[in-house]
């Protein structure tokens, strides 16, 4: 994103963060207004949504804990 948009590191981080936050907001709105389905289908859909939430949470936690995005000061 930094190179594609010709922006500095901080601007790229902020743009990426905004993109992710916007998508999560959309997901939460869709989840909130999702219809209730008949019978077994409702459980299947709910399990899928729960899996998506777990995946999102896992990626977030990994980013914080892995050190992958750690900023090294003075380098």
N, C-alpha and C positions, 0 to 999 in steps of 0.2 A: 504494500500500500504506500509505503514511504516513497519508493522509487516511481511507482505508477502515477502518483499524484504530485510528485516532486515537492514533498513536505518534510519537515524535520521529524525526528524521532517522537517527540512529545505530541505533535499534532497527529501523527499516525496512530499512536497509542490511544489518544482521545477519540479519533474517528472509529477505530476498531471497537473500543469500549461502547461507543454510542450505537454502533451497528448491532452488537450482541445484545445490549440492553433493549433496543427496539424490538428485536426478534423475540426475546423473552416476554416482553410486554404483550406482543401479539399472541403468543402461545397462551398466556394467562387469560387473556380476553376470550379466546376461542374456548378454552377449557371451561371458563365460567358460564358461557352461554351454550355449551354443548347440550344437545337434547338427550333425554333418557330414552334408551332403546329398549325394545321388547326382549324379554327372556335372557338367554345366554349371551346375546350380542352385547348387552350393556356391560356385562362382566369382562368380555373380551376387549371392548373399547377402553374400559377403565384400566385394565391391566396394561394396555398399550400406552395410555397416557401416563400412568405411574412409571412405566419403564422409561419414557421420555424424560420425566422429571428426575429420575435417578441418574440417567445419562448426563443431563445438564449439570446436575449437582456434582457428579463425579469429575467431569471435565474442569469445573470451577475449582474443586478441591485439589485436583492434581496440579493445576496451574499455580496454586498458592503454595503447595507443599513440596513440589518436585525440585524447585530451584531452577527450572527451565527458563523462567522469566526474571530471575533475580538480577538486579542491577548491581554491578560491581563498582563501588566508588573508587575514584582515583586511578582508573584504568583507561 
